[in-house]
Each structure stands twice: as C-alpha cells, then as structure tokens.
Amino acid sequence: MTIAPERAEAVRPPGALSHLDTLESEAVHILREAVGEFERPVMLFSGGKDSAVMLHLARKAFAPAAVPFGLLHIDTGHNFPEVLEYRDRTVAAHGLRLRVARVQDYLDDGRLRERPDGTRNPLQTVPLLDAIGAGRHDVVFGGGRRDEEKARAKERVFSLRDEFGAWDPRRQRPELWQLYNGRHTPGEHVRVFPLSNWTELDVWQYIAREHVDLPVLYYAHERDVFARDRMWLTAGEWGGPGAGESVERRLVRYRTVGDMSCTGAVDSDAGTIAQVIAEIGGSRVTERGASRADDRLSEAAMEDRKREGYF
C-alpha cells in the first residue's frame, strides 16, 4: 500500500525515526566512523548546498566540541562571487580552518594550461591531489550523492583511491550492514561520502528542517545570461557569450553551483525553500543533467574524471 507523504508522520510507529532522521543518523555515523579510523581527515567545502549540509552534519556529529578537521576548497578562479562570499562568511561564523588551492596559481606557473572551451572544472584534479598530498590527508569527505550521476551511483561510501588519487571500481569493498573498510596502504587515501544515500529532494527537505543557510544563487533572481547547449550561462572572461550568442535578463536559479563556465541556471520563480522543494518534486531531470556542461562531454565524462582523481 502506498502512503501519501502528508500521512507518513501519522502512520509512523511511536519512536521510529523519520526518513530525514534516518539519513541524518547514517551520515553522523559515517562521519564519526571515519574520524575515529583515520588520522588526518579534511572536508571538501565549495559553498554549495551539499557541502553546506555536510558541514552542518559534522557540527552536529561532534558537538559540543569543535569540528575536528579543516576544510579544503579547490578554487577554479571562475567561481560565483556569491558562493565565495558565503564560503568565507560560514568559515568565519563557525571558527573553522579553511585551505584554498587555486587553479589560477597552476596556470600562472605553467603546471596547467587553459582548455580551449574555457572551462576550468576538469582542471581541479591536480590541485586537489597536490593539496591532499601536502596535507598528508588519509581521508577526504566529499558531498557526492549517488542520485546525481550514473558514475557516482557506483561509488561506495568509503571509496578507496590509489597512490595517484585514481578510482578503480574493481577495488571497492562491500559495505554490508554499514560496516566500512578504510584500510589502505601508504600513499593511498579514502574518499568518504556521508550523503551517498540522499537525493536532491532529501537535501532540500533537510535544509528546510534545519534552517541551513545557503548562497542566494539557489533561489530565483534576475540575472544576465545567454543560451548555450540548452543551458543559461553567465557571461564571463572565460569565453562567453560567443558569436551568435546574445545576453538577456531572465528570472533563474541554480540547482548546483560550480565553475561559471560550465554551470547553467534554470528558469525558475522559486524564491523560497518551499517553492524550491515543490519545483524539485516535479522535475524529471537530475540537477547535473540540467545544469552541468562538463558532464555532457561524453557518456562517461564523470567516470573518466574520477579515474584521474576527480572528486
């Protein structure tokens, strides 16, 4: 029998956890398990909604103590100013430690070269691996979710990476009964994804329940954009608009935030959390499918980047 969402609370047995409580409990367990097992953890924090929820869960998991690890952001140089402002404000408000690795530094000294298409999202891999090595981090928390993209659907909660940061699906371990295996050899590290079993709708419902602050880009606002590859992109020095592309002002919001050169906005008038939740509930397209050009480069674009050491 199917139970309508509005009746779910009424029929849940007394003392049983709600869906969001179950997800929260699992994520807190994962965070505590990893911190107890590894020596030098770090959390990726971009200022996006998933990393904001992950940080909120970490603060809950270790309260009243401080979060026992620092944050790491790989800055492409094409990040949305609103997201960077939110990132710095959040770090200052909670007294957190943040390290920023900048793609621009690698371009300036020749370790990386600009791509012909102007996007820097794929260029994050080398600075990420260098930062992990420099910090001798044996575990890296990421906000990836299995519902985002088919390559991420293959990901384990504890994802082993080799000495080059590469992901090999054949080396991943079974995770029965929430038993996680973090064993690794020197030089290897483990990526841990506390939000693996969450959906985009779960994230937003949790944001609403917990009053998690987010960058304003996630809500409807007027913005100058141009159309490319069936997406609304923000104009910038990275290469847009091009010939035949015209800028127009539209009411949009972002379902995901990242490098401006490959992150598209969607038409939306959802200006509140409740309106965003209603909009997502009726969507048939994943957030990355709707708004990330870098995932459209090939059928296996994300998996190829993961094998190279990407998030």
Buried (B, 14 or more C-beta within 10 A) or exposed (E): EEEEEEEEEEEEEEEEEEEBEEBBEBBBBBBBBBBEBBEBBBBBBBBBBBBBBBBBBBBBBBEEEEBEBBBBBBBBBBBBEBBBEBBBEBBEEBEBEBBBBBBBBBBEEEEBEEBEBBBBBBBBBBBBBBBBEEBEBBBBBBBBBBBBBEBBEBBBBBBBBBEEBBBEEEEBBEEEEEEBBBEBEEEBBBBBBBBBBBBBBBBBBBBBEBEBEBBBBBBBBEBEBBBBEEBBBBBBEBBBBEEEEEBEEBBBBBBBBBBBBBBBBBEBEBEEBEBBBEBBEEBEEBBBBBBBBBBBBEEEBBBBBBBBBBB
